[in-house]
Every structure is written in structure tokens, then in C-alpha cells.
């Protein structure tokens, strides 16, 4: 019974942060939704970890539009648990034509999402 009186408890590993109500890491999920909140969402699947936006046109550049898909691959908060893909189109004549996306665009979005997810986790740990 002396062991029961001990006030020290083992600390949970919040870094791993396995989720209970959705199928993927909740910090990555929330961070991805927050990051893409300015874009119209076409599909969200929290169990499968997929977020797909509809085409978004920046009012400052109406001749270009982008579409983003985010896939969260794991329940742990890790950089390799996140994949971002972007598509871009430019207006040509009366329609839209596929155009190359800058190589750093998807990486930059991944970095923003990961930073937000880590900030969310730090806020939850305190």
C-alpha cells in the first residue's frame, strides 16, 4: 500500500499523441484545416486523413488558381506523416490551363502545417 501513496505518476508520452476520436494525428489534422481555412474545402475525411480543397483564386491575382490536397499518413506527429500536393492553373482564353507549381510550394505548406501542429501540441502539454 505504500506504493499507492506515492504522488509521482508516470508521465504520458504526449509527443506521440495517438488520437482517440479520429483516425489520424489530431494536431496535424487541426493544423492542416487551420492552414487551409482560407480555401474552400471540397473533401475532408478525418478517419482517412485526407483534405482536398476546391480551386482557390486569390483576388489579387485572378488569372491564377490553386488546389491543394493534404494527406496525413499516421497517428504520430512526425514530419513523414504529412504529404501535401498542389495543383495550379492559369487563365488562358476562356478557360483554365494546367501550369507548373513552384517546387517549394508544397514543402512550404508542409512546414507551416507541422509548425502549427507542434504549437498546438505545446499548448496542450502546458
C-alpha positions as a LaTeX table, in Angstrom:
\begin{tabular}{lrrr}
\hline
Residue & $x$ (\AA) & $y$ (\AA) & $z$ (\AA) \\
\hline
Unk1 & 0.00 & 0.00 & 0.00 \\
Unk2 & 2.93 & 2.35 & 0.41 \\
Unk3 & 3.34 & 2.41 & $-3.36$ \\
Unk4 & $-0.23$ & 3.66 & $-3.75$ \\
Unk5 & 0.51 & 6.66 & $-1.58$ \\
Unk6 & 3.24 & 7.88 & $-3.93$ \\
Unk7 & 2.38 & 11.19 & $-5.54$ \\
Unk8 & 4.58 & 10.72 & $-8.59$ \\
Unk9 & 2.80 & 9.46 & $-11.64$ \\
Unk10 & 4.33 & 8.27 & $-14.86$ \\
Unk11 & 4.10 & 11.00 & $-17.49$ \\
Unk12 & 2.25 & 10.26 & $-20.68$ \\
Unk13 & 4.17 & 10.48 & $-23.90$ \\
Unk14 & 2.31 & 13.40 & $-25.45$ \\
Unk15 & 4.83 & 13.67 & $-28.24$ \\
Unk16 & 3.41 & 10.54 & $-29.83$ \\
Unk17 & $-0.12$ & 11.87 & $-29.28$ \\
Unk18 & $-2.18$ & 8.99 & $-30.52$ \\
Unk19 & $-5.71$ & 10.10 & $-31.15$ \\
Unk20 & $-8.94$ & 8.56 & $-29.96$ \\
Unk21 & $-11.77$ & 10.08 & $-31.98$ \\
Unk22 & $-10.25$ & 10.43 & $-35.44$ \\
Unk23 & $-8.03$ & 8.10 & $-37.41$ \\
Unk24 & $-5.02$ & 10.43 & $-37.70$ \\
Unk25 & $-2.96$ & 12.73 & $-35.53$ \\
Unk26 & $-5.34$ & 15.38 & $-34.21$ \\
Unk27 & $-2.66$ & 18.12 & $-34.09$ \\
Unk28 & $-1.75$ & 17.60 & $-37.73$ \\
Unk29 & $-5.43$ & 17.47 & $-38.67$ \\
Unk30 & $-6.32$ & 20.72 & $-36.91$ \\
Unk31 & $-3.18$ & 22.46 & $-38.16$ \\
Unk32 & $-3.92$ & 21.43 & $-41.76$ \\
Unk33 & $-7.51$ & 22.67 & $-41.50$ \\
Unk34 & $-6.33$ & 25.95 & $-39.96$ \\
Unk35 & $-3.68$ & 26.43 & $-42.63$ \\
Unk36 & $-6.14$ & 25.84 & $-45.47$ \\
Unk37 & $-9.08$ & 27.66 & $-43.86$ \\
Unk38 & $-8.97$ & 30.48 & $-46.44$ \\
Unk39 & $-9.63$ & 27.98 & $-49.26$ \\
Unk40 & $-12.98$ & 26.30 & $-49.99$ \\
Unk41 & $-12.91$ & 22.67 & $-48.87$ \\
Unk42 & $-14.06$ & 20.03 & $-51.33$ \\
Unk43 & $-13.46$ & 16.90 & $-49.23$ \\
Unk44 & $-12.44$ & 16.16 & $-45.64$ \\
Unk45 & $-12.05$ & 12.69 & $-44.20$ \\
Unk46 & $-10.68$ & 12.67 & $-40.66$ \\
Unk47 & $-10.56$ & 8.87 & $-40.50$ \\
Unk48 & $-8.56$ & 8.60 & $-43.70$ \\
Unk49 & $-6.61$ & 11.81 & $-43.07$ \\
Unk50 & $-7.47$ & 13.47 & $-46.37$ \\
Unk51 & $-8.23$ & 17.15 & $-47.01$ \\
Unk52 & $-8.87$ & 18.34 & $-50.56$ \\
Unk53 & $-9.59$ & 21.96 & $-51.35$ \\
Unk54 & $-11.55$ & 23.26 & $-54.29$ \\
Unk55 & $-9.90$ & 25.69 & $-56.67$ \\
Unk56 & $-8.95$ & 28.94 & $-54.95$ \\
Unk57 & $-8.35$ & 32.19 & $-56.80$ \\
Unk58 & $-6.52$ & 34.92 & $-54.96$ \\
Unk59 & $-8.41$ & 38.19 & $-55.53$ \\
Unk60 & $-5.06$ & 39.93 & $-56.06$ \\
Unk61 & $-4.24$ & 37.53 & $-58.92$ \\
Unk62 & $-7.47$ & 36.48 & $-60.68$ \\
Unk63 & $-5.62$ & 34.89 & $-63.60$ \\
Unk64 & $-4.34$ & 32.02 & $-61.47$ \\
Unk65 & $-5.93$ & 29.42 & $-59.20$ \\
Unk66 & $-4.61$ & 26.67 & $-56.96$ \\
Unk67 & $-5.92$ & 23.46 & $-55.45$ \\
Unk68 & $-4.30$ & 21.64 & $-52.52$ \\
Unk69 & $-4.57$ & 18.13 & $-51.13$ \\
Unk70 & $-3.21$ & 17.13 & $-47.74$ \\
Unk71 & $-2.80$ & 13.54 & $-46.62$ \\
Unk72 & $-1.98$ & 12.64 & $-43.03$ \\
Unk73 & $-0.45$ & 9.18 & $-43.00$ \\
Unk74 & $-0.02$ & 8.35 & $-39.31$ \\
Unk75 & $-1.33$ & 8.90 & $-35.81$ \\
Unk76 & 2.00 & 10.28 & $-34.62$ \\
Unk77 & 3.14 & 13.87 & $-35.01$ \\
Unk78 & 6.08 & 13.36 & $-37.36$ \\
Unk79 & 7.24 & 15.16 & $-40.49$ \\
Unk80 & 6.97 & 11.99 & $-42.58$ \\
Unk81 & 3.32 & 11.59 & $-41.56$ \\
Unk82 & 2.29 & 14.51 & $-43.77$ \\
Unk83 & 2.03 & 14.83 & $-47.56$ \\
Unk84 & 0.95 & 17.99 & $-49.38$ \\
Unk85 & 0.33 & 18.24 & $-53.13$ \\
Unk86 & $-0.62$ & 21.39 & $-55.01$ \\
Unk87 & $-2.03$ & 21.98 & $-58.48$ \\
Unk88 & $-2.06$ & 25.29 & $-60.32$ \\
Unk89 & $-3.93$ & 26.59 & $-63.32$ \\
Unk90 & $-3.72$ & 29.85 & $-65.23$ \\
Unk91 & $-6.43$ & 31.53 & $-67.24$ \\
Unk92 & $-5.95$ & 31.21 & $-70.96$ \\
Unk93 & $-8.57$ & 32.47 & $-73.35$ \\
Unk94 & $-11.93$ & 31.46 & $-71.95$ \\
Unk95 & $-10.66$ & 28.51 & $-69.86$ \\
Unk96 & $-8.04$ & 27.28 & $-67.44$ \\
Unk97 & $-4.80$ & 25.52 & $-68.36$ \\
Unk98 & $-2.59$ & 23.46 & $-66.05$ \\
Unk99 & 0.61 & 25.23 & $-65.08$ \\
Unk100 & 3.67 & 24.16 & $-63.10$ \\
Unk101 & 3.71 & 24.67 & $-59.35$ \\
Unk102 & 6.88 & 26.05 & $-57.80$ \\
Unk103 & 8.79 & 23.17 & $-56.25$ \\
Unk104 & 8.95 & 24.84 & $-52.84$ \\
Unk105 & 5.18 & 25.43 & $-52.58$ \\
Unk106 & 4.19 & 22.01 & $-51.19$ \\
Unk107 & 7.24 & 21.94 & $-48.89$ \\
Unk108 & 6.40 & 25.38 & $-47.53$ \\
Unk109 & 2.80 & 24.31 & $-46.80$ \\
Unk110 & 4.08 & 21.16 & $-45.06$ \\
Unk111 & 6.40 & 23.29 & $-42.91$ \\
Unk112 & 3.57 & 25.66 & $-41.95$ \\
Unk113 & 1.28 & 22.75 & $-41.01$ \\
Unk114 & 4.00 & 21.00 & $-38.99$ \\
Unk115 & 4.88 & 24.20 & $-37.12$ \\
Unk116 & 1.22 & 24.83 & $-36.26$ \\
Unk117 & 0.77 & 21.21 & $-35.15$ \\
Unk118 & 3.80 & 21.43 & $-32.86$ \\
Unk119 & 2.50 & 24.71 & $-31.44$ \\
Unk120 & $-0.90$ & 23.10 & $-30.78$ \\
Unk121 & 0.79 & 20.18 & $-29.02$ \\
Unk122 & 2.93 & 22.52 & $-26.89$ \\
Unk123 & $-0.22$ & 24.43 & $-25.89$ \\
Unk124 & $-1.95$ & 21.18 & $-24.88$ \\
Unk125 & 1.00 & 19.96 & $-22.80$ \\
Unk126 & 1.17 & 23.08 & $-20.62$ \\
\hline
\end{tabular}
